[in-house]
Amino acid sequence: MYICMCVFIYMIAVILHHITLLIHFKCDQRLQTLCNCTNFI
């Protein structure tokens, strides 16, 4: 399962950018094929 990878990337993105809305958009757009980021968030 790619859930761990998705969470890892998401957490790193939050730490680097501190913009949850922007990260949510990127996660939904780019990582949608890897896992359901929208469901996790």
Rosetta blueprint (number, residue, H / E / L):
1 M L
2 Y L
3 I H
4 C H
5 M H
6 C H
7 V H
8 F H
9 I H
10 Y H
11 M H
12 I H
13 A H
14 V H
15 I H
16 L H
17 H H
18 H L
19 I L
20 T H
21 L H
22 L H
23 I H
24 H H
25 F H
26 K H
27 C H
28 D H
29 Q H
30 R H
31 L L
32 Q L
33 T L
34 L L
35 C L
36 N L
37 C H
38 T H
39 N H
40 F H
41 I L
